Amino acid sequence: MADNPRGVENITVTLPSRLELLSVLDRVATALCERMEFDEDTCSQVALSVIEAGTNAIQHGNKRDATKPFDVRFAVFPDRIEITVHDSGRGFRPESVNGDVTSPEHLLDARGRGIFLMRSCMDAVDYRFGDFGTECHLVKRRPATAS
């Protein structure tokens, strides 16, 4: 997001790379979704996606190094919420992750469903990689029934 357009609220949370702090992201995401009048299922989808992106930032991007913080920016627009999770990792090839995680041979896998879940729950999931680290950008549009 280049500018701060009218009607957009930005909230940034910076946390050390510790899995036990993911509940902070859950609470912020849920509170913002409720304020946007998302239904319970949509709130759960957004919160799950934010937790998955945060987990990936901690585990894969920052290698569980608690001295490396990660940032989560929530941008609340009148018609959608956009969430950007930034870590200091080098990135990955998204096409190399999550083949068919729903196939029978993968049903009991302990890992590897995060990106699949985010893509299933959100309207858009994109990644940017560079010298700045890795960004996961999530978008959820306001349901048509919300005011």
C-alpha positions as CSV (number, residue, x, y, z in Angstrom):
1,M,0.0,0.0,0.0
2,A,1.7,3.2,-1.2
3,D,-0.5,5.8,0.5
4,N,-3.1,5.9,3.3
5,P,-6.3,6.5,1.4
6,R,-9.3,8.0,3.2
7,G,-11.3,5.5,5.2
8,V,-8.5,3.1,5.6
9,E,-7.3,2.1,9.1
10,N,-3.8,0.6,9.5
11,I,-2.8,-1.4,12.5
12,T,0.7,-2.9,12.7
13,V,1.7,-5.5,15.2
14,T,5.4,-6.4,15.7
15,L,6.2,-9.5,17.6
16,P,9.2,-11.6,18.4
17,S,9.3,-14.9,16.6
18,R,7.6,-17.0,19.3
19,L,4.7,-19.3,18.5
20,E,3.0,-18.7,21.8
21,L,2.4,-15.1,20.8
22,L,0.2,-16.1,17.8
23,S,-2.8,-15.7,20.0
24,V,-2.2,-11.9,19.8
25,L,-2.8,-12.0,16.1
26,D,-5.9,-14.2,16.5
27,R,-7.4,-11.6,18.8
28,V,-6.6,-8.6,16.6
29,A,-7.8,-10.3,13.5
30,T,-11.0,-11.5,15.2
31,A,-11.7,-8.0,16.7
32,L,-11.3,-6.3,13.3
33,C,-13.4,-8.8,11.5
34,E,-16.2,-8.5,14.0
35,R,-16.0,-4.7,13.6
36,M,-16.4,-5.2,9.9
37,E,-19.5,-7.3,10.6
38,F,-18.0,-10.4,9.1
39,D,-20.0,-13.5,10.1
40,E,-18.5,-16.0,12.5
41,D,-17.3,-18.4,9.8
42,T,-15.5,-15.5,7.9
43,C,-13.9,-14.2,11.1
44,S,-12.6,-17.8,11.8
45,Q,-11.2,-18.0,8.2
46,V,-9.4,-14.8,8.5
47,A,-8.0,-15.5,12.0
48,L,-6.9,-19.0,10.8
49,S,-5.1,-17.5,7.8
50,V,-3.3,-14.9,9.9
51,I,-2.2,-17.6,12.3
52,E,-0.9,-19.8,9.5
53,A,1.0,-16.9,7.9
54,G,2.4,-15.9,11.3
55,T,3.4,-19.5,11.9
56,N,5.2,-19.7,8.6
57,A,7.0,-16.4,9.3
58,I,8.2,-17.7,12.7
59,Q,9.1,-21.2,11.6
60,H,10.3,-20.8,8.1
61,G,11.2,-17.1,7.6
62,N,12.8,-16.4,10.9
63,K,13.8,-20.0,11.8
64,R,12.2,-19.6,15.3
65,D,14.8,-17.1,16.2
66,A,13.0,-15.0,18.9
67,T,15.5,-12.1,18.4
68,K,14.1,-11.7,14.9
69,P,10.7,-9.9,14.9
70,F,8.0,-10.2,12.4
71,D,5.4,-7.6,11.5
72,V,1.8,-8.0,10.7
73,R,0.0,-5.0,9.1
74,F,-3.8,-5.0,9.1
75,A,-5.3,-2.6,6.6
76,V,-9.1,-2.2,7.1
77,F,-10.8,-0.8,4.0
78,P,-14.6,-0.2,3.7
79,D,-15.0,-3.2,1.5
80,R,-12.2,-5.6,2.7
81,I,-9.4,-6.4,5.1
82,E,-5.8,-6.8,3.8
83,I,-3.2,-8.4,6.0
84,T,0.5,-8.4,5.3
85,V,2.9,-10.6,7.3
86,H,6.6,-9.7,6.9
87,D,9.6,-11.7,8.0
88,S,13.3,-11.6,7.3
89,G,13.4,-14.9,5.5
90,R,14.8,-15.4,2.0
91,G,11.5,-16.8,0.6
92,F,10.5,-19.9,-1.3
93,R,8.9,-21.0,-4.5
94,P,5.1,-21.0,-3.8
95,E,4.5,-23.4,-6.7
96,S,6.7,-26.0,-5.0
97,V,4.5,-26.0,-1.8
98,N,1.3,-27.8,-1.3
99,G,0.7,-30.3,-4.1
100,D,-2.6,-32.0,-3.6
101,V,-2.7,-32.0,0.3
102,T,-6.2,-33.5,0.1
103,S,-5.1,-36.7,-1.6
104,P,-5.3,-39.9,0.5
105,E,-1.5,-40.2,0.8
106,H,-1.3,-36.8,2.4
107,L,-4.2,-36.9,4.8
108,L,-2.1,-37.8,7.8
109,D,0.8,-35.5,7.0
110,A,1.8,-33.5,10.1
111,R,2.8,-30.4,8.1
112,G,2.2,-28.8,4.7
113,R,-1.3,-27.5,4.8
114,G,-0.8,-23.8,5.8
115,I,-0.7,-22.3,2.3
116,F,-3.5,-24.6,1.2
117,L,-5.7,-23.4,4.1
118,M,-4.9,-19.8,3.5
119,R,-5.8,-20.0,-0.2
120,S,-9.0,-21.9,0.8
121,C,-10.1,-19.3,3.3
122,M,-9.0,-16.0,1.8
123,D,-10.0,-14.2,-1.5
124,A,-6.4,-13.6,-2.4
125,V,-3.0,-14.9,-1.1
126,D,0.2,-13.5,-2.7
127,Y,3.9,-13.4,-1.8
128,R,6.7,-11.0,-2.4
129,F,10.4,-11.8,-1.9
130,G,13.5,-9.6,-1.9
131,D,16.3,-8.2,0.1
132,F,13.7,-6.9,2.6
133,G,12.6,-10.5,3.4
134,T,9.3,-12.2,2.6
135,E,5.8,-10.8,2.6
136,C,2.6,-12.8,2.6
137,H,-0.3,-10.7,1.6
138,L,-3.9,-11.8,2.4
139,V,-7.2,-10.3,1.3
140,K,-10.7,-11.0,2.5
141,R,-13.6,-9.0,1.0
142,R,-16.6,-7.9,3.0
143,P,-19.4,-10.4,2.5
144,A,-22.3,-9.0,0.6
145,T,-24.7,-9.3,3.5
146,A,-22.6,-7.0,5.8
147,S,-23.4,-3.3,5.9
